[in-house]
Amino acid sequence: MKKEDSVMSNTGPSNTGFTEQDQAASTSTSTVTEAGSRGPWWSSVRALAVVTVLAVVAAVTFGVLWATDDSPEQLQALQSRLDTEAEAEAVASDYALSVSEVDFRDLDAWRAALTDGVSEQLAPKLEGAVDVVAPWLTQMEYTADARLLAAEVASNDGDTFVVQVFVDMISTSKQTPDGVAATATYTVTMDRASDWTITDVGGVGTGLPGGAGEPEPAPADGGR
């Protein structure tokens, strides 16, 4: 009995010690495994939460800016102004080019170009200018070709637009049969409300015989 009790006593503590160690190791391994698997999972959730919050903040921010910022209206107003100015510049450019084309053999065409699209008050003044300059053009056998250089709105007040137009002219005459280059500057005032009617024009006659850009020719008889 004592021997058996001794054997059982030796076996009991030995088995009990192995079980506790094994259980502790198993528990430790399970805890480490659980902790190891739990770390990346929480990190992924945290990263996803941060991205989601940033996306929501960005969406709310841009939504508020779009609702409160008037940039679309400003852009629309700017585009409308640019379109209107471009239309004014186109009308003024067409007029300046047409009045810069001169041929002494068809001065009626030049007269028509000068009075095309102008107001009733301005037309008689321009026709009077043709009557003054026409004899010089015929005497000098004057011709001119033109090319547009630039046009720009100088100012506008309501529906009144003032456009400066620069035209490159090549003219020929008896005195300059090889041609002379000159730049004519026109100041064209228009009324948008009346379909861009030209109410005033300056620079007509620049570069023409008797005009501001060229001296008057000598009389045909040499002054005698």
N, CA and C atoms as a LAMMPS dump frame, in Angstrom:
ITEM: TIMESTEP
0
ITEM: NUMBER OF ATOMS
672
ITEM: BOX BOUNDS ff ff ff
-5.0000000000000000e+02 5.0000000000000000e+02
-5.0000000000000000e+02 5.0000000000000000e+02
-5.0000000000000000e+02 5.0000000000000000e+02
ITEM: ATOMS id mol type element x y z
1 1 1 N 0.829 -1.195 0
2 1 2 C 0 0 0
3 1 3 C 0.861 1.241 0
4 2 1 N 1.904 1.168 0.754
5 2 2 C 2.75 2.336 0.81
6 2 3 C 3.458 2.55 -0.491
7 3 1 N 3.831 1.391 -1.145
8 3 2 C 4.507 1.521 -2.437
9 3 3 C 3.571 2.065 -3.477
10 4 1 N 2.342 1.535 -3.49
11 4 2 C 1.344 2.002 -4.464
12 4 3 C 0.998 3.456 -4.216
13 5 1 N 0.847 3.753 -2.893
14 5 2 C 0.526 5.151 -2.591
15 5 3 C 1.627 6.069 -3.046
16 6 1 N 2.875 5.544 -2.901
17 6 2 C 4 6.348 -3.337
18 6 3 C 4.002 6.56 -4.822
19 7 1 N 3.69 5.453 -5.558
20 7 2 C 3.63 5.549 -7.021
21 7 3 C 2.545 6.498 -7.441
22 8 1 N 1.384 6.369 -6.855
23 8 2 C 0.258 7.234 -7.207
24 8 3 C 0.554 8.672 -6.839
25 9 1 N 1.273 8.807 -5.661
26 9 2 C 1.594 10.161 -5.254
27 9 3 C 2.565 10.807 -6.195
28 10 1 N 3.532 10.029 -6.713
29 10 2 C 4.493 10.576 -7.663
30 10 3 C 3.862 10.866 -9.002
31 11 1 N 2.953 9.979 -9.379
32 11 2 C 2.299 10.155 -10.689
33 11 3 C 1.349 11.339 -10.674
34 12 1 N 0.589 11.481 -9.573
35 12 2 C -0.419 12.557 -9.496
36 12 3 C 0.161 13.914 -9.662
37 13 1 N 1.148 14.317 -8.873
38 13 2 C 1.711 15.654 -9.042
39 13 3 C 2.351 15.858 -10.383
40 14 1 N 2.975 14.815 -10.93
41 14 2 C 3.616 14.942 -12.242
42 14 3 C 2.596 15.218 -13.312
43 15 1 N 1.503 14.457 -13.332
44 15 2 C 0.444 14.662 -14.349
45 15 3 C -0.218 16.024 -14.185
46 16 1 N -0.419 16.36 -12.883
47 16 2 C -1.081 17.649 -12.64
48 16 3 C -0.206 18.794 -13.09
49 17 1 N 1.074 18.724 -12.854
50 17 2 C 1.975 19.784 -13.306
51 17 3 C 2.015 19.903 -14.805
52 18 1 N 2.075 18.821 -15.557
53 18 2 C 2.089 18.836 -17.028
54 18 3 C 0.822 19.465 -17.566
55 19 1 N -0.308 19.142 -16.982
56 19 2 C -1.596 19.664 -17.469
57 19 3 C -1.68 21.166 -17.295
58 20 1 N -1.219 21.64 -16.126
59 20 2 C -1.277 23.09 -15.892
60 20 3 C -0.354 23.846 -16.833
61 21 1 N 0.866 23.295 -17.059
62 21 2 C 1.787 23.957 -17.977
63 21 3 C 1.25 23.959 -19.4
64 22 1 N 0.719 22.783 -19.767
65 22 2 C 0.17 22.696 -21.134
66 22 3 C -1.002 23.645 -21.32
67 23 1 N -1.844 23.71 -20.28
68 23 2 C -2.984 24.603 -20.362
69 23 3 C -2.56 26.058 -20.42
70 24 1 N -1.528 26.376 -19.609
71 24 2 C -1.022 27.75 -19.63
72 24 3 C -0.429 28.104 -20.972
73 25 1 N 0.339 27.152 -21.537
74 25 2 C 0.925 27.404 -22.862
75 25 3 C -0.141 27.554 -23.918
76 26 1 N -1.162 26.673 -23.814
77 26 2 C -2.263 26.746 -24.782
78 26 3 C -2.998 28.069 -24.668
79 27 1 N -3.223 28.471 -23.378
80 27 2 C -3.921 29.743 -23.167
81 27 3 C -3.103 30.915 -23.682
82 28 1 N -1.774 30.864 -23.438
83 28 2 C -0.889 31.927 -23.905
84 28 3 C -0.852 32 -25.407
85 29 1 N -0.764 30.81 -26.038
86 29 2 C -0.757 30.771 -27.509
87 29 3 C -2.043 31.317 -28.08
88 30 1 N -3.172 30.911 -27.462
89 30 2 C -4.476 31.387 -27.926
90 30 3 C -4.584 32.892 -27.787
91 31 1 N -4.048 33.406 -26.643
92 31 2 C -4.111 34.858 -26.439
93 31 3 C -3.257 35.598 -27.438
94 32 1 N -2.054 35.088 -27.687
95 32 2 C -1.172 35.729 -28.67
96 32 3 C -1.775 35.694 -30.052
97 33 1 N -2.341 34.535 -30.404
98 33 2 C -2.955 34.397 -31.728
99 33 3 C -4.115 35.347 -31.896
100 34 1 N -4.929 35.429 -30.803
101 34 2 C -6.091 36.315 -30.871
102 34 3 C -5.664 37.764 -30.964
103 35 1 N -4.644 38.116 -30.175
104 35 2 C -4.145 39.489 -30.223
105 35 3 C -3.528 39.805 -31.558
106 36 1 N -2.786 38.824 -32.118
107 36 2 C -2.169 39.055 -33.426
108 36 3 C -3.182 39.24 -34.51
109 37 1 N -4.25 38.462 -34.468
110 37 2 C -5.284 38.598 -35.508
111 37 3 C -6.133 39.823 -35.285
112 38 1 N -6.256 40.267 -34.035
113 38 2 C -7.106 41.406 -33.739
114 38 3 C -6.446 42.715 -34.154
115 39 1 N -5.119 42.833 -34.108
116 39 2 C -4.417 44.065 -34.441
117 39 3 C -4.701 44.56 -35.848
118 40 1 N -4.406 43.8 -36.889
119 40 2 C -4.665 44.252 -38.265
120 40 3 C -6.125 44.548 -38.53
121 41 1 N -7.027 43.799 -37.903
122 41 2 C -8.456 44.021 -38.135
123 41 3 C -8.88 45.4 -37.644
124 42 1 N -8.43 45.745 -36.437
125 42 2 C -8.763 47.054 -35.91
126 42 3 C -8.088 48.163 -36.707
127 43 1 N -6.863 47.902 -37.184
128 43 2 C -6.168 48.9 -37.995
129 43 3 C -6.914 49.162 -39.291
130 44 1 N -7.404 48.115 -39.933
131 44 2 C -8.16 48.27 -41.188
132 44 3 C -9.43 49.064 -40.963
133 45 1 N -10.134 48.724 -39.873
134 45 2 C -11.375 49.445 -39.58
135 45 3 C -11.089 50.916 -39.303
136 46 1 N -10.015 51.195 -38.565
137 46 2 C -9.665 52.571 -38.237
138 46 3 C -9.304 53.35 -39.505
139 47 1 N -8.527 52.733 -40.412
140 47 2 C -8.163 53.407 -41.663
141 47 3 C -9.383 53.68 -42.522
142 48 1 N -10.294 52.708 -42.589
143 48 2 C -11.511 52.889 -43.373
144 48 3 C -12.365 54.006 -42.79
145 49 1 N -12.417 54.057 -41.453
146 49 2 C -13.199 55.11 -40.808
147 49 3 C -12.623 56.481 -41.105
148 50 1 N -11.283 56.612 -41.088
149 50 2 C -10.637 57.895 -41.389
150 50 3 C -10.939 58.323 -42.81
151 51 1 N -10.811 57.406 -43.77
152 51 2 C -11.091 57.724 -45.177
153 51 3 C -12.534 58.155 -45.355
154 52 1 N -13.443 57.443 -44.68
155 52 2 C -14.861 57.788 -44.804
156 52 3 C -15.142 59.176 -44.254
157 53 1 N -14.575 59.483 -43.092
158 53 2 C -14.774 60.806 -42.496
159 53 3 C -14.223 61.901 -43.397
160 54 1 N -13.024 61.679 -43.959
161 54 2 C -12.444 62.68 -44.855
162 54 3 C -13.314 62.894 -46.087
163 55 1 N -13.851 61.801 -46.624
164 55 2 C -14.714 61.916 -47.8
165 55 3 C -15.966 62.704 -47.485
166 56 1 N -16.556 62.453 -46.311
167 56 2 C -17.765 63.176 -45.913
168 56 3 C -17.458 64.653 -45.709
169 57 1 N -16.328 64.951 -45.056
170 57 2 C -15.941 66.345 -44.829
171 57 3 C -15.712 67.07 -46.146
172 58 1 N -15.022 66.389 -47.068
173 58 2 C -14.77 67.007 -48.37
174 58 3 C -16.068 67.268 -49.11
175 59 1 N -16.98 66.298 -49.081
176 59 2 C -18.257 66.464 -49.776
177 59 3 C -19.049 67.616 -49.194
178 60 1 N -19.098 67.693 -47.858
179 60 2 C -19.833 68.787 -47.213
180 60 3 C -19.19 70.132 -47.521
181 61 1 N -17.835 70.174 -47.498
182 61 2 C -17.123 71.43 -47.768
183 61 3 C -17.403 71.934 -49.167
184 62 1 N -17.24 71.049 -50.17
185 62 2 C -17.485 71.469 -51.549
186 62 3 C -18.948 71.801 -51.767
187 63 1 N -19.839 71.099 -51.068
188 63 2 C -21.252 71.402 -51.202
189 63 3 C -21.582 72.785 -50.68
190 64 1 N -20.995 73.129 -49.539
191 64 2 C -21.215 74.458 -48.965
192 64 3 C -20.626 75.541 -49.855
193 65 1 N -19.402 75.308 -50.365
194 65 2 C -18.773 76.288 -51.243
195 65 3 C -19.582 76.495 -52.512
196 66 1 N -20.073 75.402 -53.089
197 66 2 C -20.864 75.513 -54.32
198 66 3 C -22.165 76.262 -54.062
199 67 1 N -22.742 76.045 -52.875
200 67 2 C -24.018 76.691 -52.568
201 67 3 C -23.848 78.164 -52.256
202 68 1 N -22.71 78.53 -51.656
203 68 2 C -22.536 79.919 -51.22
204 68 3 C -21.681 80.742 -52.165
205 69 1 N -20.814 80.119 -52.964
206 69 2 C -19.93 80.869 -53.851
207 69 3 C -20.679 81.235 -55.115
208 70 1 N -20.522 82.487 -55.578
209 70 2 C -21.239 82.948 -56.769
210 70 3 C -20.344 82.906 -58.005
211 71 1 N -19.292 82.091 -58.023
212 71 2 C -18.389 82.029 -59.168
213 71 3 C -19.092 81.619 -60.466
214 72 1 N -20.052 80.681 -60.469
215 72 2 C -20.741 80.376 -61.733
216 72 3 C -21.419 81.597 -62.335
217 73 1 N -22.06 82.4 -61.472
218 73 2 C -22.714 83.609 -61.98
219 73 3 C -21.688 84.61 -62.504
220 74 1 N -20.555 84.703 -61.791
221 74 2 C -19.503 85.608 -62.238
222 74 3 C -18.931 85.163 -63.575
223 75 1 N -18.732 83.867 -63.733
224 75 2 C -18.212 83.355 -65.003
225 75 3 C -19.202 83.601 -66.133
226 76 1 N -20.471 83.421 -65.859
227 76 2 C -21.487 83.664 -66.884
228 76 3 C -21.528 85.136 -67.282
229 77 1 N -21.425 86.016 -66.286
230 77 2 C -21.42 87.45 -66.582
231 77 3 C -20.187 87.838 -67.381
232 78 1 N -19.042 87.265 -67.015
233 78 2 C -17.805 87.55 -67.743
234 78 3 C -17.898 87.081 -69.181
235 79 1 N -18.429 85.865 -69.388
236 79 2 C -18.558 85.343 -70.746
237 79 3 C -19.506 86.192 -71.576
238 80 1 N -20.585 86.661 -70.959
239 80 2 C -21.538 87.516 -71.668
240 80 3 C -20.887 88.829 -72.088
241 81 1 N -20.087 89.407 -71.187
242 81 2 C -19.401 90.664 -71.52
243 81 3 C -18.401 90.466 -72.644
244 82 1 N -17.648 89.356 -72.599
245 82 2 C -16.671 89.084 -73.656
246 82 3 C -17.352 88.863 -75
247 83 1 N -18.484 88.18 -74.989
248 83 2 C -19.219 87.952 -76.242
249 83 3 C -19.719 89.267 -76.821
250 84 1 N -20.218 90.147 -75.964
251 84 2 C -20.715 91.44 -76.432
252 84 3 C -19.584 92.283 -77.004
253 85 1 N -18.451 92.308 -76.315
254 85 2 C -17.31 93.078 -76.808
255 85 3 C -16.797 92.509 -78.133
256 86 1 N -16.784 91.194 -78.252
257 86 2 C -16.344 90.58 -79.512
258 86 3 C -17.274 90.968 -80.658
259 87 1 N -18.573 91.047 -80.388
260 87 2 C -19.528 91.452 -81.422
261 87 3 C -19.304 92.904 -81.829
262 88 1 N -19.058 93.761 -80.84
263 88 2 C -18.784 95.173 -81.134
264 88 3 C -17.517 95.315 -81.96
265 89 1 N -16.487 94.58 -81.606
266 89 2 C -15.224 94.644 -82.343
267 89 3 C -15.372 94.13 -83.772
268 90 1 N -16.201 93.113 -83.957
269 90 2 C -16.415 92.573 -85.302
270 90 3 C -17.129 93.591 -86.191
271 91 1 N -18.156 94.248 -85.656
272 91 2 C -18.888 95.248 -86.442
273 91 3 C -17.971 96.415 -86.81
274 92 1 N -17.209 96.9 -85.833
275 92 2 C -16.308 98.021 -86.089
276 92 3 C -15.207 97.639 -87.073
277 93 1 N -14.705 96.423 -86.991
278 93 2 C -13.645 95.966 -87.902
279 93 3 C -14.147 95.879 -89.332
280 94 1 N -15.353 95.345 -89.509
281 94 2 C -15.923 95.249 -90.859
282 94 3 C -16.092 96.634 -91.482
283 95 1 N -16.541 97.569 -90.66
284 95 2 C -16.733 98.919 -91.173
285 95 3 C -15.394 99.554 -91.545
286 96 1 N -14.416 99.441 -90.66
287 96 2 C -13.114 100.055 -90.918
288 96 3 C -12.454 99.464 -92.157
289 97 1 N -12.564 98.174 -92.337
290 97 2 C -11.97 97.548 -93.527
291 97 3 C -12.665 98.016 -94.807
292 98 1 N -13.979 98.105 -94.768
293 98 2 C -14.714 98.48 -95.983
294 98 3 C -14.42 99.924 -96.394
295 99 1 N -14.277 100.836 -95.408
296 99 2 C -14.006 102.23 -95.772
297 99 3 C -12.531 102.443 -96.123
298 100 1 N -11.687 101.477 -95.801
299 100 2 C -10.265 101.586 -96.162
300 100 3 C -9.984 101.089 -97.57
301 101 1 N -10.914 100.371 -98.144
302 101 2 C -10.778 99.908 -99.524
303 101 3 C -11.273 101.008 -100.458
304 102 1 N -10.366 101.593 -101.217
305 102 2 C -10.709 102.743 -102.062
306 102 3 C -10.223 102.5 -103.487
307 103 1 N -11.079 102.863 -104.438
308 103 2 C -10.698 102.797 -105.853
309 103 3 C -11.277 104.039 -106.536
310 104 1 N -10.399 104.873 -107.074
311 104 2 C -10.851 106.14 -107.671
312 104 3 C -11.829 105.918 -108.821
313 105 1 N -11.816 104.713 -109.407
314 105 2 C -12.714 104.428 -110.532
315 105 3 C -14.119 104.072 -110.073
316 106 1 N -14.327 103.84 -108.767
317 106 2 C -15.657 103.497 -108.244
318 106 3 C -15.836 104.143 -106.87
319 107 1 N -15.914 105.448 -106.878
320 107 2 C -16.06 106.168 -105.628
321 107 3 C -17.462 106.029 -105.037
322 108 1 N -18.429 105.629 -105.852
323 108 2 C -19.771 105.388 -105.316
324 108 3 C -19.752 104.21 -104.331
325 109 1 N -18.919 103.208 -104.616
326 109 2 C -18.799 102.08 -103.693
327 109 3 C -18.195 102.535 -102.366
328 110 1 N -17.244 103.442 -102.442
329 110 2 C -16.635 103.954 -101.212
330 110 3 C -17.649 104.784 -100.421
331 111 1 N -18.454 105.583 -101.138
332 111 2 C -19.492 106.369 -100.477
333 111 3 C -20.482 105.439 -99.768
334 112 1 N -20.859 104.365 -100.443
335 112 2 C -21.807 103.416 -99.849
336 112 3 C -21.214 102.738 -98.613
337 113 1 N -19.918 102.436 -98.672
338 113 2 C -19.26 101.809 -97.521
339 113 3 C -19.231 102.748 -96.326
340 114 1 N -18.989 104.031 -96.592
341 114 2 C -18.919 105.005 -95.515
342 114 3 C -20.259 105.194 -94.808
343 115 1 N -21.34 105.086 -95.538
344 115 2 C -22.655 105.354 -94.963
345 115 3 C -23.412 104.088 -94.578
346 116 1 N -22.808 102.932 -94.8
347 116 2 C -23.492 101.674 -94.479
348 116 3 C -23.48 101.44 -92.967
349 117 1 N -24.664 101.302 -92.388
350 117 2 C -24.772 100.986 -90.966
351 117 3 C -24.608 102.164 -90.036
352 118 1 N -24.576 103.386 -90.576
353 118 2 C -24.406 104.564 -89.713
354 118 3 C -25.768 105.191 -89.446
355 119 1 N -25.81 106.048 -88.441
356 119 2 C -27.062 106.696 -88.073
357 119 3 C -27.469 107.741 -89.108
358 120 1 N -28.721 108.133 -89.062
359 120 2 C -29.222 109.148 -90.001
360 120 3 C -28.538 110.494 -89.776
361 121 1 N -28.122 110.754 -88.566
362 121 2 C -27.453 112.017 -88.268
363 121 3 C -26.018 112.025 -88.799
364 122 1 N -25.375 110.87 -88.812
365 122 2 C -23.972 110.803 -89.234
366 122 3 C -23.821 110.689 -90.745
367 123 1 N -24.753 110.048 -91.411
368 123 2 C -24.63 109.793 -92.847
369 123 3 C -24.369 111.061 -93.662
370 124 1 N -25.095 112.153 -93.459
371 124 2 C -24.836 113.354 -94.269
372 124 3 C -23.424 113.899 -94.09
373 125 1 N -22.868 113.805 -92.875
374 125 2 C -21.513 114.294 -92.631
375 125 3 C -20.494 113.484 -93.429
376 126 1 N -20.67 112.178 -93.475
377 126 2 C -19.729 111.328 -94.211
378 126 3 C -19.873 111.524 -95.718
379 127 1 N -21.078 111.714 -96.183
380 127 2 C -21.265 111.982 -97.612
381 127 3 C -20.615 113.309 -97.987
382 128 1 N -20.679 114.276 -97.092
383 128 2 C -20.005 115.548 -97.353
384 128 3 C -18.499 115.376 -97.422
385 129 1 N -17.946 114.465 -96.587
386 129 2 C -16.505 114.2 -96.64
387 129 3 C -16.118 113.571 -97.97
388 130 1 N -16.966 112.7 -98.494
389 130 2 C -16.689 112.096 -99.802
390 130 3 C -16.666 113.167 -100.881
391 131 1 N -17.606 114.098 -100.83
392 131 2 C -17.658 115.157 -101.838
393 131 3 C -16.389 116.001 -101.827
394 132 1 N -15.803 116.171 -100.637
395 132 2 C -14.583 116.981 -100.531
396 132 3 C -13.37 116.218 -101.048
397 133 1 N -13.253 114.948 -100.684
398 133 2 C -12.046 114.179 -100.991
399 133 3 C -12.086 113.57 -102.395
400 134 1 N -13.262 113.308 -102.926
401 134 2 C -13.382 112.6 -104.203
402 134 3 C -12.58 113.239 -105.336
403 135 1 N -12.581 114.552 -105.505
404 135 2 C -11.789 115.131 -106.602
405 135 3 C -10.299 114.815 -106.474
406 136 1 N -9.779 114.832 -105.269
407 136 2 C -8.377 114.495 -105.068
408 136 3 C -8.102 113.03 -105.425
409 137 1 N -9.005 112.146 -105.03
410 137 2 C -8.817 110.713 -105.324
411 137 3 C -8.781 110.47 -106.826
412 138 1 N -9.669 111.14 -107.538
413 138 2 C -9.708 110.96 -108.991
414 138 3 C -8.46 111.534 -109.643
415 139 1 N -8.076 112.712 -109.203
416 139 2 C -6.899 113.36 -109.787
417 139 3 C -5.635 112.542 -109.538
418 140 1 N -5.519 111.965 -108.374
419 140 2 C -4.323 111.201 -108.022
420 140 3 C -4.411 109.744 -108.441
421 141 1 N -5.572 109.328 -108.979
422 141 2 C -5.789 107.922 -109.344
423 141 3 C -5.447 107.016 -108.159
424 142 1 N -6.099 107.326 -107.082
425 142 2 C -5.78 106.697 -105.8
426 142 3 C -6.508 105.362 -105.624
427 143 1 N -5.783 104.365 -105.159
428 143 2 C -6.369 103.078 -104.771
429 143 3 C -5.746 102.648 -103.443
430 144 1 N -6.485 101.829 -102.714
431 144 2 C -5.967 101.35 -101.434
432 144 3 C -6.563 99.981 -101.109
433 145 1 N -5.703 99.109 -100.639
434 145 2 C -6.121 97.807 -100.103
435 145 3 C -5.855 97.814 -98.599
436 146 1 N -6.636 97.048 -97.864
437 146 2 C -6.536 97.096 -96.404
438 146 3 C -6.502 95.701 -95.795
439 147 1 N -5.875 95.651 -94.635
440 147 2 C -5.799 94.407 -93.859
441 147 3 C -5.964 94.758 -92.387
442 148 1 N -6.819 94.021 -91.715
443 148 2 C -7.089 94.299 -90.304
444 148 3 C -5.89 93.905 -89.446
445 149 1 N -5.494 94.833 -88.568
446 149 2 C -4.414 94.558 -87.623
447 149 3 C -4.969 94.186 -86.249
448 150 1 N -5.864 94.996 -85.729
449 150 2 C -6.404 94.728 -84.404
450 150 3 C -7.641 95.581 -84.172
451 151 1 N -8.448 95.14 -83.236
452 151 2 C -9.625 95.908 -82.813
453 151 3 C -9.845 95.634 -81.337
454 152 1 N -10.205 96.679 -80.6
455 152 2 C -10.38 96.536 -79.159
456 152 3 C -11.4 97.545 -78.659
457 153 1 N -12.258 97.085 -77.761
458 153 2 C -13.213 97.994 -77.13
459 153 3 C -12.449 98.929 -76.202
460 154 1 N -12.526 100.22 -76.495
461 154 2 C -11.825 101.207 -75.674
462 154 3 C -12.64 101.596 -74.449
463 155 1 N -13.952 101.65 -74.615
464 155 2 C -14.825 101.991 -73.497
465 155 3 C -16.254 101.641 -73.859
466 156 1 N -17.09 101.543 -72.832
467 156 2 C -18.516 101.387 -73.084
468 156 3 C -19.29 101.974 -71.913
469 157 1 N -20.408 102.563 -72.24
470 157 2 C -21.279 103.174 -71.252
471 157 3 C -22.7 102.737 -71.569
472 158 1 N -23.167 101.733 -70.85
473 158 2 C -24.475 101.182 -71.161
474 158 3 C -24.44 100.484 -72.504
475 159 1 N -25.253 100.96 -73.439
476 159 2 C -25.301 100.378 -74.789
477 159 3 C -24.369 101.083 -75.764
478 160 1 N -23.639 102.074 -75.305
479 160 2 C -22.703 102.792 -76.171
480 160 3 C -21.315 102.175 -76.058
481 161 1 N -20.79 101.714 -77.195
482 161 2 C -19.471 101.085 -77.234
483 161 3 C -18.564 101.877 -78.175
484 162 1 N -17.343 102.125 -77.714
485 162 2 C -16.329 102.795 -78.521
486 162 3 C -15.214 101.791 -78.792
487 163 1 N -14.963 101.546 -80.081
488 163 2 C -13.977 100.544 -80.487
489 163 3 C -12.892 101.211 -81.313
490 164 1 N -11.662 100.925 -80.977
491 164 2 C -10.533 101.383 -81.783
492 164 3 C -10.098 100.249 -82.714
493 165 1 N -9.969 100.591 -83.997
494 165 2 C -9.605 99.613 -85.016
495 165 3 C -8.341 100.087 -85.715
496 166 1 N -7.405 99.171 -85.871
497 166 2 C -6.144 99.476 -86.551
498 166 3 C -6.086 98.678 -87.851
499 167 1 N -5.865 99.407 -88.947
500 167 2 C -5.893 98.805 -90.284
501 167 3 C -4.591 99.111 -91.007
502 168 1 N -4.019 98.108 -91.6
503 168 2 C -2.811 98.272 -92.412
504 168 3 C -3.234 98.522 -93.853
505 169 1 N -2.813 99.671 -94.413
506 169 2 C -3.229 100.056 -95.762
507 169 3 C -2.022 100.117 -96.697
508 170 1 N -2.217 99.631 -97.924
509 170 2 C -1.235 99.777 -99
510 170 3 C -1.92 100.579 -100.1
511 171 1 N -1.437 101.791 -100.321
512 171 2 C -2.076 102.678 -101.293
513 171 3 C -1.137 102.968 -102.462
514 172 1 N -1.74 103.227 -103.601
515 172 2 C -0.987 103.642 -104.797
516 172 3 C -1.621 104.908 -105.36
517 173 1 N -0.816 105.685 -106.033
518 173 2 C -1.292 106.906 -106.672
519 173 3 C -0.292 107.276 -107.762
520 174 1 N -0.555 108.377 -108.447
521 174 2 C 0.395 108.843 -109.458
522 174 3 C 1.748 109.158 -108.826
523 175 1 N 1.73 109.714 -107.658
524 175 2 C 2.975 110.061 -106.987
525 175 3 C 3.688 108.846 -106.387
526 176 1 N 2.925 107.832 -106.021
527 176 2 C 3.522 106.639 -105.4
528 176 3 C 3.014 105.384 -106.101
529 177 1 N 3.447 105.172 -107.34
530 177 2 C 2.939 104.013 -108.09
531 177 3 C 3.385 102.671 -107.509
532 178 1 N 4.487 102.656 -106.769
533 178 2 C 4.97 101.405 -106.182
534 178 3 C 4.268 101.052 -104.88
535 179 1 N 3.464 101.963 -104.4
536 179 2 C 2.703 101.686 -103.182
537 179 3 C 3.355 102.242 -101.933
538 180 1 N 2.527 102.647 -101.01
539 180 2 C 2.974 103.187 -99.728
540 180 3 C 2.18 102.502 -98.623
541 181 1 N 2.907 102.08 -97.594
542 181 2 C 2.246 101.432 -96.462
543 181 3 C 1.942 102.473 -95.387
544 182 1 N 0.772 102.344 -94.796
545 182 2 C 0.369 103.243 -93.718
546 182 3 C -0.589 102.506 -92.797
547 183 1 N -0.637 102.94 -91.573
548 183 2 C -1.563 102.363 -90.597
549 183 3 C -2.632 103.396 -90.265
550 184 1 N -3.86 103.02 -90.506
551 184 2 C -4.984 103.904 -90.206
552 184 3 C -5.636 103.458 -88.901
553 185 1 N -5.988 104.431 -88.09
554 185 2 C -6.649 104.15 -86.816
555 185 3 C -8.048 104.758 -86.846
556 186 1 N -9.038 103.934 -86.614
557 186 2 C -10.428 104.383 -86.606
558 186 3 C -10.991 104.272 -85.19
559 187 1 N -11.76 105.254 -84.807
560 187 2 C -12.497 105.211 -83.547
561 187 3 C -13.979 105.164 -83.895
562 188 1 N -14.583 104.013 -83.668
563 188 2 C -15.963 103.774 -84.089
564 188 3 C -16.845 103.694 -82.85
565 189 1 N -17.853 104.561 -82.805
566 189 2 C -18.809 104.571 -81.697
567 189 3 C -20.116 103.967 -82.182
568 190 1 N -20.649 103.026 -81.4
569 190 2 C -21.843 102.292 -81.826
570 190 3 C -22.867 102.205 -80.708
571 191 1 N -24.11 102.02 -81.118
572 191 2 C -25.214 101.858 -80.176
573 191 3 C -25.734 100.434 -80.284
574 192 1 N -25.505 99.648 -79.231
575 192 2 C -25.941 98.249 -79.262
576 192 3 C -27.462 98.141 -79.291
577 193 1 N -28.162 99.062 -78.627
578 193 2 C -29.616 98.993 -78.54
579 193 3 C -30.277 99.125 -79.905
580 194 1 N -29.592 99.775 -80.853
581 194 2 C -30.151 99.939 -82.204
582 194 3 C -29.41 99.051 -83.205
583 195 1 N -29.093 97.837 -82.763
584 195 2 C -28.453 96.842 -83.617
585 195 3 C -27.098 97.324 -84.132
586 196 1 N -26.305 97.866 -83.208
587 196 2 C -24.94 98.291 -83.471
588 196 3 C -24.863 99.381 -84.561
589 197 1 N -25.779 100.301 -84.511
590 197 2 C -25.725 101.441 -85.426
591 197 3 C -24.527 102.311 -85.076
592 198 1 N -23.777 102.725 -86.093
593 198 2 C -22.608 103.568 -85.89
594 198 3 C -23.062 105.014 -85.763
595 199 1 N -22.759 105.606 -84.62
596 199 2 C -23.199 106.975 -84.353
597 199 3 C -22.085 108.003 -84.524
598 200 1 N -20.846 107.548 -84.54
599 200 2 C -19.729 108.464 -84.747
600 200 3 C -18.528 107.646 -85.208
601 201 1 N -17.682 108.282 -86.021
602 201 2 C -16.485 107.609 -86.507
603 201 3 C -15.389 108.642 -86.708
604 202 1 N -14.219 108.315 -86.216
605 202 2 C -13.068 109.18 -86.413
606 202 3 C -11.96 108.426 -87.117
607 203 1 N -11.156 109.169 -87.901
608 203 2 C -10.056 108.543 -88.622
609 203 3 C -10.313 108.355 -90.088
610 204 1 N -11.537 108.557 -90.526
611 204 2 C -11.813 108.439 -91.955
612 204 3 C -11.047 109.514 -92.706
613 205 1 N -10.342 109.131 -93.722
614 205 2 C -9.534 110.069 -94.488
615 205 3 C -8.063 109.951 -94.178
616 206 1 N -7.706 109.217 -93.093
617 206 2 C -6.295 109.042 -92.778
618 206 3 C -5.604 108.252 -93.886
619 207 1 N -4.549 108.821 -94.416
620 207 2 C -3.824 108.143 -95.49
621 207 3 C -4.33 108.472 -96.875
622 208 1 N -5.456 109.183 -96.963
623 208 2 C -5.993 109.553 -98.271
624 208 3 C -5.392 110.876 -98.726
625 209 1 N -5.339 111.123 -100.012
626 209 2 C -4.902 112.43 -100.5
627 209 3 C -5.792 113.522 -99.922
628 210 1 N -5.146 114.514 -99.303
629 210 2 C -5.914 115.559 -98.661
630 210 3 C -6.3 115.236 -97.246
631 211 1 N -5.999 113.994 -96.81
632 211 2 C -6.322 113.585 -95.454
633 211 3 C -5.164 113.849 -94.518
634 212 1 N -5.286 113.336 -93.279
635 212 2 C -4.275 113.621 -92.264
636 212 3 C -2.995 112.849 -92.508
637 213 1 N -3.077 111.741 -93.268
638 213 2 C -1.897 110.898 -93.41
639 213 3 C -1.072 111.172 -94.634
640 214 1 N -1.498 112.063 -95.508
641 214 2 C -0.749 112.31 -96.742
642 214 3 C -0.941 113.755 -97.153
643 215 1 N 0.073 114.422 -97.581
644 215 2 C -0.072 115.83 -97.98
645 215 3 C -0.935 115.949 -99.214
646 216 1 N -1.548 117.111 -99.361
647 216 2 C -2.376 117.329 -100.538
648 216 3 C -1.495 117.403 -101.783
649 217 1 N -1.966 116.813 -102.882
650 217 2 C -1.17 116.867 -104.111
651 217 3 C -1.085 118.271 -104.675
652 218 1 N -0.053 118.524 -105.413
653 218 2 C 0.084 119.829 -106.053
654 218 3 C -0.936 119.975 -107.147
655 219 1 N -1.397 121.166 -107.416
656 219 2 C -2.372 121.383 -108.51
657 219 3 C -1.796 120.888 -109.828
658 220 1 N -2.69 120.474 -110.718
659 220 2 C -2.266 119.883 -111.984
660 220 3 C -1.486 120.86 -112.851
661 221 1 N -1.736 122.172 -112.725
662 221 2 C -1.052 123.136 -113.56
663 221 3 C 0.231 123.66 -112.918
664 222 1 N 0.639 123.022 -111.801
665 222 2 C 1.88 123.432 -111.144
666 222 3 C 1.73 124.708 -110.362
667 223 1 N 0.515 125.176 -110.133
668 223 2 C 0.285 126.371 -109.322
669 223 3 C 0.264 127.633 -110.138
670 224 1 N 0.413 127.543 -111.447
671 224 2 C 0.406 128.744 -112.279
672 224 3 C -1.028 129.086 -112.655
